[in-house]
Amino acid sequence: MRKALGADYIIDFDMNIIKDGWLVFHNGKIDFLRYEPEGEFHEKLKLANTIIIPSFVNAHTHLELSLMDFEPSKIESFFDWLLWIISNRQKLDKEEIKNGVNRGIELSEKWGTSFFGDISSFGVSRNIVQNGIVFNEILGKFFNENAEPPLSIHAVYSTSVETMKKAVKKSLKYGTLYQMHVGETAEEQKFVRGEPNLFETLIYPTIGRKRFENVYAENIITYLEKIGVLTPLLIAVHCTNLSRKELEKLMEKGCGIVICPRSNIFLKTGFPDVEFLIDYEKLAMGTDGLSSNTSLSMISEIKTTYIKTEGKVNIKKLLKAATIGGAKVLNIESDYRRSGILTAITTEKRISDPLTALLMDDIKVNAFDLKGEKVLNSLRQFSDN
């Protein structure tokens, strides 16, 4: 079935901006055009005051925790939040977790996100998430040999060195990516250097354990390199408290990098060095989960980052990180480009700049799948309402 969709602006997968553009979907392939196509179509529609962009890719989230009642005003520090998470997430039962995943996906699609790099702590989201990758979370002293890749090593302070080594060995064996929270807090730098830190003085006594091994390094990235975690299959998440030298090492190694700006702000852990990272080809964005954020809106991540950097970071580059950048980091680019899943952004007034429109408040966002039946009629109704 041939379908044609036009809009004031269409932004393709390579971030080319086409004014009064059209796209044609046929045999699972999308062609982006600078002119109105001729011929017979199963469906054909031109939308007013609308931008069509690639689907957002939330490259790091925790959909299983979507029903946790996060309240930023009650969080004074990352460690307040961590203690809250430790004491509350185990109270969720399987049905609540399942409902949370479905709710998270529903809320994401309302903000134009259909692809995920999700972290599964309970083995639930892997059976629900359709587009993207679900990583099985690994933490603690002992490695579960039955854990199926792709894997997510939680962090240096929560996972033993031996477990990290085994997780990486298994990932390398199967050639699968693995995610890890890296440098989310400044205390991690103290931890790897063997200096007094709040993980050992506050968190460990609360949960009744001590440091697993006495392994140290000058910084987090050197620590990961020392124990064999630093490989091109690593996706480093947050990277909020890494030096530029450490970030350069990640980029030289070809690691994926995912930033989660609003979560970092809410948990008071700092802000990623976006100006330094923005031109890196394997840079992606994520919301983290509703256990540490107020929404799953990737547009809000773009807006927050643009405002926080005082407009020094190009909106188009932020959009790239939030879309095709995420697909590249998750290694799903081929499926992403031919999926037929895109995002429509409609405004209440005429659009003069499609990128500035991403910063506006009075917009409507909708994820849609061109493979669906009568999808363009649904888009017309969405645009008209």
MOKAKA-V203053 format. One record per helix or strand of 3 or more residues. SS is the DSSP state (alpha for helix, beta for strand). FROM is the first residue (numbers start at 1). TO is the last residue. If there is no record, write none. Layout:
ss=SS from=FROM to=TO
ss=SS from=FROM to=TO
This chain:
ss=beta from=3 to=11
ss=beta from=17 to=26
ss=beta from=29 to=33
ss=beta from=43 to=46
ss=beta from=50 to=54
ss=beta from=56 to=61
ss=alpha from=63 to=65
ss=alpha from=72 to=74
ss=alpha from=78 to=91
ss=alpha from=94 to=110
ss=beta from=113 to=120
ss=alpha from=125 to=127
ss=beta from=132 to=138
ss=beta from=151 to=153
ss=alpha from=161 to=174
ss=beta from=178 to=182
ss=alpha from=187 to=193
ss=alpha from=198 to=207
ss=alpha from=220 to=226
ss=beta from=234 to=238
ss=alpha from=244 to=253
ss=beta from=256 to=259
ss=alpha from=261 to=266
ss=alpha from=274 to=277
ss=beta from=283 to=285
ss=alpha from=298 to=308
ss=alpha from=315 to=322
ss=alpha from=324 to=329
ss=alpha from=333 to=338
ss=beta from=341 to=347
ss=alpha from=356 to=359
ss=beta from=363 to=369
ss=alpha from=375 to=384
